[in-house]
Each structure stands twice: as structure tokens, then as C-alpha cells.
Amino acid sequence: MSKFFKGELEKVNECPYCGSSKRNIAHKNVSDWSFNVAHGKWCYYTCDNCKSLHLNPRPTFLSIREAYINYYTHGDNSEFFNLSRLRILLKNAWLSFLLEKNISPKLYVPKNLMALLVKISGRISLPFWIKPLVTTKPGKFLDMGCGSGAAMTIASQIGWDVIGIDFDEAAVAVARKRGLTAFVGTDKLLDDYHDYFDFVLSSHVLEHVHEPLKFLIRMCNSVSKNGMLVITLPNAMSFVRDHFGDNWRGLEAPRHLNLPSQHFLVEFLSNLGFHVEIMSDDSAETILESYQIQRRANKLNIIDRINAKFLKIERGSKAHSNDFIKLVCRKND
């Protein structure tokens, strides 16, 4: 519970995913170490049934806006947008080479030189959802929780007809400023888009919503036949969470309200008529910032980077223990 959060709080009496009331305290002294906005101590419970995590008590739908003051989606600090005109042209040339697509406007760079540049910067990786986006015939694209429009910009450049939805007015304002079609709202807007979108992206959004099952069902209903739904978010059963505990970056109290287990989410989506592919690897994407949180610091330093590089964590025998859930789901005809 938070002593210093000024907004209204509400109790959560059962798991938002499976409805079970059987649970145990998992983390009881978590603070907003990522953005330092919602001060106080927050408590997460783990569901005995589906192994998901949920915040209790939590901000209400209206009061949680207090926790998004100065959130990263409000400005031009996105990885795709904090760029000068020249850097935009170079970025598009780089993406065109990697994706084998003509993404314009771009700077002409000889293929051999671009191959060398990519090799030198090999540590830079693209979001996993870009590959299925590029390999699918362009159609109607929805970014559910679009933020300032980074993903929408790439989809538009590839040829998709893009729409974005986000409850955060400030983030939507940034997306619109870039000429993108974005709406302020929630998943309820999807009730008018049954079987409409050929590609729906939900990147780090599900953990922010108060009613995740309704959110999932509405997204699934909005996907066209043979369309694709791509979801990514932190995994409640992450092996990195086991190592860092309260300091795991995946918690982000109080904005992360509910974190599902990968096993539950895969089974739920399969039951809704999707063929679900788990895009997993051995990467641990939250380690670096978890070290920063462990130090209660505002910025990363070289020690964090060294520690993250050499840390070895044993996964053990637990299944579905990826740090992030990354699912590519195709709707069955």
C-alpha cells in the first residue's frame, strides 16, 4: 500500500486473470523506482492458481493518471523519434537494409557500406514484432496502446494503413503531431471494429490495464480472419524476477497492475481460436535496469553494464520462464 500516492486506491480481491481468490504476497515493499512519480510502498500478490501477479491495492482507472506524469511516451525521447533530419534518413536506410524493404525517406548508402555498418552495430536489435509485420501483406494495422507512435511510424513506412489507440492524452497528442491517426480511448473503442484489423500490436500494454481479460477479448475480436495479434509484456514467472525479487524492472509499480504467466496467456489465447507461437530466447532484457533499481539510482552507470554483461542466472527446470512474454498469434479461419 502507498502512503504518499494522492489518488484514490481500490482493493483487488481476486486474480484479474483467472478469478481465483487464493494468493500469497510476493512483493510488499516495491516503490516507483523507474520514474519516481508515485511515491510510497506497493504490494504485489501471486495467484496460487495461474501464477500471475497483481497489485493490491491499486490506483483506480481515474487516479492512475497521476502515475503517468512525465512518462516516457510524452516526448520525443522514443528510440525512433529523437532524431535530426539526417539521422532519420540514416535510420530509414538502416531499416531498409535489415528488413529488405524500401522505407522512405532514406539516405542512399551503398549496400556494401551499409552491410559493414550493420556488422559494426550488430548489438542493436529490432523489436521482435517487426519481422512478422514485414513478412505479412500490408493491410489494416492497429497499435493498441500506441504511445507516441513509434511502431505506427514504422508500419506506415512499410505500407500499412495505421490506427493507434491510447488512454494517455499527452502521448496521443505527440502521435498526432507526427501526422498519425491516433485516438484517445480504451479497448471499448474496439467494439466497433470486429474482424477488422489484419495486424494488431499490443506492446507493453496489457500490464497497464485494469481488466486484462476484457482487453484481450476485445483485441482478439478485432482481428480479421487469418489476421495476426502480437503481444509482448513482462512475464510473471520470469527467471530474472526470481533473481532480483523486489528490484526486478518488470514490476514498475504502480503502473504495472497485472502480470500474467506465459503459460496462462498462451492457453487463454489458444482457447479464443488463435495459433500461438512463442518467440523466446535466452535474453534477459530487464537485467541492466534491475541493477540500476537495486542501487536506487536515477541513471545507469558502467558498473551496471559490466554486472549485466557477466551475470549468469540459472533458469532451473521451470517452464515458461522467459523474462518477457513474446507471442505471435494467428487467428484461425
JOWOZI-V911298 format. One record per helix or strand. SS is the DSSP state (@ for helix, = for strand). FROM is the first residue (numbers start at 1). TO is the last residue. Records with the same first field share a line. If there is no record, write none. Layout:
SS = FROM-TO + FROM-TO
This chain:
= = 9-10 + 23-30 + 42-47 + 53-55 + 58-59 + 140-144 + 161-166 + 182-184 + 197-203 + 223-234 + 258-259 + 274-278 + 324-331
@ = 63-68 + 72-74 + 85-99 + 111-120 + 129-134 + 150-158 + 169-177 + 187-192 + 206-208 + 212-222 + 239-247 + 262-271 + 287-294 + 302-310
